[in-house]
Amino acid sequence: MDLLHGLREKLRFIESMYGKATANFVETKRKIENSEGEFDYSSWDPESYDGEPPFLAAWQEADEALNLLGQASVTLVQSALKEYLDGCLFITRSGKPQRKGKESWFDAYQRFFNEQLGVDWTQSPVQLSLIEEINLARNDAQHTGREFGMTRYQDARHQERFPKGLFADATFAEVVERSPLIGPVPLRVTSDSLKEAISRVLDFCAFVDERRPWG
């Protein structure tokens, strides 16, 4: 059973789906920023300025849609990672890791793979903290919504470990670094950060695949 091939196909599909789903929103932002088509504001009268740039609401909506699609996609990437690891356990009939104390599922799997399958994840070319960052982003996407708006935020653990990490809103993170009391950093998943997450997961799982028992 070629689990790594299955993972590659999932990740390829996720990246392709994200690209197709976001194309219209990317184009909307581009048109607004370049005053093109239905978003042409070349005849806009600055004297009528009411404090809001032309088409600001449309730009913000497109930007939020891109972020939400990124969050949904990184959630799928994290699921693909866990499904690959579960597949390794299934074909080797190794049982299921059980958490001890305050272990996360990832901690429990790391210990189990080392003890039961002889795969030491600390030898991976991908730092384990970089995989854990993906897990934290998935958790935030699922659990940090608020009563109003669609913005998700880094929770306290995510912000403490990765204050200016891959999935932090870079502008807001700079502000929070100077003034910590301002509040949590919004979660932001861009095309580039999604590609980086996919690369991390694929490289990590390729390492596991080379060392795991084959049933």
Buried (B, 14 or more C-beta within 10 A) or exposed (E): EEBBEBBBEBBEEBBEBBBEBBEEBBEBBEBBEEBEEEBBEEEEEEEEEEEEEBBEEBBEBBBBBBBBBBBBBBBBBBEBBBEBBBBBBBBBEBEEBEEEEEBBEBBBBBBBBBEBBEBEBEEBEBEBEBBBBBBBBBBBBEEBEEEEEEBBBBBEEBBEEBBEBBBBBEEBBEEBEEEEEEEBBBBBBBBEBBEBBBEBBBBBBBBBBEBBEEE
